[in-house]
């Protein structure tokens, strides 16, 4: 009985050993391991794979294969080939500077056969994924933004026999070193835009002129103010900006204030220049024959309740600044648009002009100015109100009506009391309350939060 048990135990142990060995040899076929490129401080795949005799070569091509220097910030396509006569392949690669620190960023181009991982030392690794008979991989590498000295790529290949074990596989390592390339030659390009033809449609003390285009990666106007902001020359209507550009053709356009809505004209065509030397570009805003300007009309409600300033014609996206000043006995309530929607409760209000005509109304209230006797006769409290408010009077209240600032009645009630409480079911805003008593009609302004 003991003998049979021993045989069974040996049998199961053999199965476990074979299973573990198979798993150990094949466990990285799904994705390349990290820290196995042979770079300083790293081992290679030879720790698990050995004994193979495949012959061939590793082909590492950066760009067109002739590049030996990198330009800071430039992105390159790398083609990596394991040129061996094997049934299955794996690889891993990393890039380090002269201090053995990570250098540059890898980008996967084919998620089916290429993987990316980052080690605990922040080294980036590009390697195989779902290893099979594919032996060519393409991916991108972006050089560091600044000169970090020579950069070395460390890489390893596994030309495997595909038996799922570690034996019979061939491991080879290699390196490729890039020196720092010369900074590309740039030219000074001065951009001037003359705003004289549209000087009446914008305010140079408030508005900002930006330039953008493929010369700045078509960054949103205002996103890169140091490069995009045009500076006014003295008190003229000429705005200028100087950029350092490499030789080539560029597209660009000018914009008024932040965002895309303030362009000289919507859509194409863009302005174009060809840079071969230092250059000064003199432009006029807009296109010949183009019509400019949208009108802003300001109204007063009620008439003679105050004055308004800021009515004018503006370029699209220009900053309009309007001011309402109440006459004696009145207070400013808000600005409303043509649909009686409140746009601001500030007497002085700034906004960007849309690409259409606009009408705003300054609304005033004259019911808040009463003498002390009248003030004592009628009271609305708390004011501002949040959950409810009370109305009290020295005499009996017969009627109450509440209107919004457009004059629309939103509440009315008849009663025969000196005081009443009204629960707040109103939207936030300013309301005009009319209280009728035997002594007369009293008007109060109520603010609801």
Buried (B, 14 or more C-beta within 10 A) or exposed (E): EEEEEEEEEEEEEEEEEEEEBBEEBBEBBEBBBBBBBBBEEBBBBBEBBEEBEBEBEBBBBBBEEEBEEBBBEBEBBBBBBBBBEBEBBBBBBBBBBEEBEBBBBBBBBEEEBBBBBEBEBEBBBBBBBEBBEBBEBBBBBBBBEEEBEBBBBBBBBBBBBBBBBBEBBBBBBBEBEBEBBEEEEEBEBEBBBBBEBBEEBBBBEEBBBBBBBEBBEBBBBBBBEEBBBBEBEEEEBBBBBEBEBEEEEBBBBBBBBBBEBBBBEEEEEBBEBEBEEEBEBEBBBBEEEEEBBBEBEBBBBEEEBBEBEBBBBBBBBBBBBBBBBBEEEBBBBBBBEEEEEBBBBEBEBEBBBBEEEBEBBBBBBBBBBBEEEBEEBBBBEEBEBEEEBBBBBBEBBBEBBBBBBBEEEEBEEEEEEEEBEBEBEBEEBBBBBBBBBEBEEBBBBBBBE
